[in-house]
Amino acid sequence: MTDVSTHKPPAHKPMALLLDDNLMSSSRVASSLSRLGYEVRTARQLSTEQMPQLVVINLGSRGLDFAQLISNCRERFALARVIGFCGHREVEIRRAAKNAGIETILTNDQVLTEPEKWLPRA
């Protein structure tokens, strides 16, 4: 007979919401986030009651209105850390993202080649 007093339920991984319309970068970033201990979700996979602890946005995604997206994330996921990434030469995008309230902006290189150095661990 198993002693139920010592049985612990499985720990839930913190959730990261990844918003990226680029298949190659989204796959690599999702893999990195998983290695860092996150359960990764996309907007389509996120249910209305789920609350991510981290939101990662590809600011270079051509199909995303990132300024509105950042505002929505701030409102809906008030406790989540919001991080964006884009090319190092995309100065206007970086400036607009900062003005929209994003916490941290990384370069594509930082996120894709050394994610463990730049992205927070779960």
C-alpha positions in Angstrom: 0.0 0.0 0.0 1.3 3.4 -0.9 1.7 6.1 1.7 -0.4 9.0 0.2 0.9 11.5 2.7 4.3 11.5 0.9 2.8 11.6 -2.6 3.3 15.0 -4.2 1.3 16.1 -7.2 3.4 16.8 -10.3 4.7 20.4 -10.3 3.3 22.6 -13.0 5.7 24.3 -15.3 5.5 28.1 -15.6 3.9 29.1 -18.9 5.4 31.2 -21.6 3.3 32.7 -24.4 5.2 32.9 -27.7 3.9 35.4 -30.3 5.8 34.9 -33.5 4.7 34.5 -37.1 8.1 33.2 -38.3 8.1 29.4 -38.3 11.9 29.1 -38.1 12.4 31.5 -35.2 9.3 30.4 -33.3 10.4 26.8 -33.4 13.9 27.7 -32.1 12.6 30.1 -29.4 10.0 27.5 -28.3 12.6 24.9 -28.0 14.9 27.2 -25.9 12.0 28.2 -23.6 11.2 24.5 -23.0 14.8 23.9 -22.1 14.6 26.8 -19.7 11.7 25.1 -17.9 8.6 26.7 -19.5 5.5 25.1 -20.9 5.3 27.0 -24.2 1.9 28.1 -25.8 1.0 30.1 -28.8 -2.0 32.5 -28.9 -4.1 29.7 -30.5 -3.2 27.2 -27.8 -3.8 29.6 -24.9 -7.2 29.2 -23.2 -8.9 32.2 -21.7 -8.2 31.2 -18.1 -4.5 30.5 -18.6 -2.0 33.1 -17.4 1.6 33.0 -18.7 4.4 34.2 -16.5 6.4 35.2 -19.6 5.3 36.6 -22.9 7.9 36.6 -25.8 7.0 38.6 -28.9 8.9 38.7 -32.2 8.7 42.4 -32.9 9.9 41.8 -36.4 6.8 39.7 -37.3 5.2 41.4 -40.2 1.7 40.1 -39.4 1.5 41.4 -35.8 0.5 44.8 -34.6 3.0 44.6 -31.7 2.1 47.9 -30.1 -1.5 46.8 -29.7 -0.3 43.3 -28.7 2.0 44.7 -26.0 -0.9 46.8 -24.6 -3.2 43.8 -24.6 -0.6 41.6 -22.9 0.0 44.3 -20.2 -3.7 44.5 -19.6 -4.6 40.8 -19.7 -1.4 39.4 -18.1 -0.5 42.1 -15.7 2.0 39.9 -13.7 3.7 38.5 -16.8 7.2 39.6 -17.9 7.0 40.8 -21.5 10.1 40.5 -23.7 10.5 41.3 -27.3 13.1 40.6 -29.9 13.9 41.9 -33.4 16.8 42.7 -35.6 19.5 45.0 -34.2 19.0 47.5 -37.0 15.3 47.8 -36.4 15.7 51.0 -34.4 12.2 52.4 -35.0 10.5 49.1 -34.0 12.6 49.0 -30.8 11.7 52.6 -30.0 8.0 52.0 -30.6 8.0 48.8 -28.5 9.6 50.6 -25.6 7.0 53.4 -25.9 4.3 50.7 -25.9 5.5 49.4 -22.6 7.7 46.4 -23.3 10.1 45.5 -20.5 13.1 44.1 -22.4 14.1 44.0 -26.1 16.7 41.6 -27.2 18.2 41.1 -30.7 17.4 38.1 -32.8 21.0 36.9 -32.3 20.6 37.1 -28.5 17.4 35.1 -28.5 18.4 32.6 -31.2 22.0 31.8 -30.5 22.4 32.3 -26.7 18.9 32.1 -25.3 20.0 30.7 -21.9 22.1 33.8 -21.4 19.3 36.3 -22.1 15.9 34.7 -21.4 14.8 34.2 -17.8 14.7 30.7 -16.4 11.4 29.3 -15.2 
